[in-house]
């Protein structure tokens, strides 16, 4: 499964401490990395980090910025062999 903008939107809509993880080829949202659901998964990005990268906007994240982050994350994942 390829990382898509919708994955980042769901992460942003999740609560504090949420993380986007890659587990067995699927992207899943989890709580903090110490939780059971995160075992064996690769951290893609945390909600806090994504919010920092996107900056604050009262209207929500810009579609172009989300697409840019998807491209960057795909490149990072590819360099890790994921």
C-alpha positions in Angstrom: 0.0 0.0 0.0 1.3 3.4 -0.9 1.4 6.3 1.4 -1.4 8.8 0.5 -2.5 12.3 1.6 -5.5 10.6 3.3 -3.2 8.9 5.7 -1.8 12.2 6.8 -5.3 13.7 7.1 -6.3 10.9 9.4 -3.2 11.4 11.5 -3.9 15.1 11.9 -7.5 14.3 13.0 -6.2 11.8 15.6 -5.6 12.8 19.1 -2.3 13.9 20.8 0.4 11.3 20.8 -0.9 9.7 17.6 1.6 8.2 15.2 1.4 6.9 11.7 3.1 3.5 11.5 3.9 1.0 8.8 3.2 -2.6 9.8 3.3 -5.5 7.4 2.7 -3.2 4.4 -0.2 -1.3 5.9 -0.3 2.2 7.3 -1.9 2.2 10.8 -2.5 4.9 13.4 -1.3 4.1 16.9 -0.8 5.8 20.2 2.6 6.4 21.7 5.3 4.0 20.5 5.3 2.0 23.8 1.9 0.6 23.1 1.2 -2.9 22.1 -0.2 -1.9 18.7 3.1 -0.4 17.7 5.2 -3.5 18.2 6.9 -4.6 15.1 5.9 -1.5 13.2 8.1 1.2 11.7 7.3 4.8 12.7 6.5 6.9 9.6 5.7 10.2 11.4 4.1 11.4 14.6 1.2 13.8 14.6 3.3 16.4 16.4 6.1 16.2 13.9 3.7 16.5 11.0 2.0 19.5 12.6 5.5 21.1 13.0 6.3 20.5 9.4 3.0 21.9 8.1 2.9 24.9 10.3 -0.2 26.3 11.9 -3.2 27.2 9.8 -6.6 28.0 11.1 -8.1 26.6 7.9 -6.3 23.3 8.2 -3.4 22.1 6.2 -2.9 23.2 2.6 -3.4 20.3 0.1 -0.1 21.2 -1.6 1.8 21.0 1.7 0.2 17.6 2.4 1.3 16.3 -1.0 4.8 17.6 -0.4 5.0 15.8 2.9 3.7 12.5 1.3 6.5 12.8 -1.3 9.1 13.4 1.3 7.9 10.6 3.5 7.8 8.2 0.6 11.4 9.1 -0.2 12.4 8.6 3.4 10.7 5.2 3.6 12.2 4.1 0.3 15.7 4.9 1.6 15.0 2.6 4.6 13.9 -0.2 2.2 10.3 -0.1 3.4 
